Amino acid sequence: MGRAAKRLSEKRSKVAIKQFLGFYEKNVRNVLKSIHGDCFYDVGANVGFYSLLLRHNFRQVYAVEPVPANIRRLKRGLSIRFVRNVRVVSVALSDKNGKATFYINSDSRTMIDNLSPSSLPRDLSSDLAIMRPIELMPVHRFRLKR
């Protein structure tokens, strides 16, 4: 791994550790924790940080996530905590219908995936990202079966 790739990997690992320990997006977390209600949609749930955080504040939580590896980690996290009010929805929501390329971070120590390769340095995009075609579902067509 080159020097630039190593720095990027270390930076992403630090973000993952902060998120795991609860220091990541502290202001957002505090605002969300003050909200209570019937239903919460965690769109782009990743491994379910906010779904798990807010499961006690809402009767039902929907964790919307398109990446299979993240879905597996999310479901495992829900299972070991015996969470019953979080439903995992395996779709990629968008403002349009169609297909897109999703860039999945191949560094499993971090939690960053993206619909745009622009977040990765050009010389690293092939090393750190797996390109995967995904079906997009427009938000206005998103319906959950009860």
Secondary structure, DSSP 8 states (H G I E B T S, - for coil): --HHHHHHHHHHHHHHHHHHHT-TTHHHHHHHHT--EEEEEEET-TTTHHHHHHTTTEEEEEEE---HHHHHHHHHHHHHTT--SEEEE--EEESS-EEEEEEEES-TTS---BS-GGGS-TTTHHHHEEEEEEEEEEGGG-----
